[in-house]
Amino acid sequence: MGVMINGTYQVEDPGPDTQKGGAYERAKSTLRHWITPEGPFTPEPGRYHLFVAWNCPWAHRTLLTRAVLGLQDAISISVAKPARTDQGWVFDTDGAFADAVLGVTAMHEVYSRQRPAYTGRITVPVLWDTQTGTIVSNESADITRMLSLAFDPARRLVPRGLEAEIDRWNDRIHRDINNGVYRAGFARTQGAYDSAVTGLFDTLYALDAHLATHSTLAGGQLTEADLRLFPTLARFDVAYHYAFKCNLAKLSDLPHLWDYARALYAAPGIADTVKPEIYKAGYFSRSDLRNPLGIVPKGPVVDWTAPTQRQITLP
Ligand SMILES: N[C@@H](CCC(=O)N[C@@H](CS)C(=O)NCC(=O)O)C(=O)O
């Protein structure tokens, strides 16, 4: 993946952003508007479009929200090809990985349409406004929340009264799990890796204990917090365990967390967003630091459809 400087895409891959001490630090999203009834971005079916990649866990949370809330007809999508290229995220000219809305062949063209002098990383997901031809947001946490608030008057995924509990889970899960796997996989020193893996597994074991006595994370119902945890769980055994050295245990070794993950998978709309072979192709694509030969492993075989002890549905 390259980076855009003053509207020109630089093919040279700057590598993951690192801090002193070799710790990975995720770049901040810079395009952050909101859809609200007051506007200028008002909630209208058919107006907004999502640019995503199946293998991107940040895009996955937006796809899960869209699917669980039944917004597939209200919000269209373009799916980028899963492999890393020197043009970053790219599209075919037709087929499943084409962009039918703007007809672009690379994600950086979406950013330069919005801001001809854009400087920064070219990331997915991006929420695009077809009416004004601009980017609403390139921050998945905001996109996920705004889909829930603006397009679901019943606020089923962020119920009133549960916001604080959902936000507490979101913060911890973001730090230790969603971004924790990246801090492990992109660490450049032993110390940075050790610290990421310790935080990751402490929280995975804590979640396993919580889910021994709770059906979901918050309020005994499916909420946004579950949809923000799920993308990391979906990739854990096929990608992070091996590609990012998150190998103190597999998800399938943690009985309650694994039961919960499969129950989420069985909830309406979720299985269609899970693509294990694409995760492998993406996380094991060639990388000088992690996989110089680009060989994609065959296993492991993970049975997401095995029966579960719990059932999870949208209220
Ligand atoms: N803050 C962003 C981060 C998204 C992100 O890092 N996406 C990755 C794919 S999983 C990406 O597009 N990376 C390209 C790059 O960093 O050059 C969000 O959560 O929306």
The ligand as a Gaussian input file, in Angstrom:
#p B3LYP/6-31G(d) Opt

LIG

0 1
 N       -9.503000       4.479000      11.016000
 C       -9.834000       3.725000       9.921000
 C       -8.795000       2.655000       9.612000
 C       -9.173000       1.843000       8.440000
 C       -7.976000       1.036000       7.929000
 O       -6.877000       1.055000       8.493000
 N       -8.213000       0.320000       6.834000
 C       -7.128000      -0.455000       6.232000
 C       -7.623000      -1.756000       5.682000
 S       -8.060000      -2.926000       6.895000
 C       -6.582000       0.298000       5.045000
 O       -7.336000       0.714000       4.193000
 N       -5.262000       0.438000       4.990000
 C       -4.561000       1.041000       3.897000
 C       -3.365000       1.830000       4.357000
 O       -3.208000       2.044000       5.557000
 O       -2.598000       2.247000       3.480000
 C      -11.199000       3.145000      10.203000
 O      -11.368000       2.456000      11.229000
 O      -12.073000       3.386000       9.413000

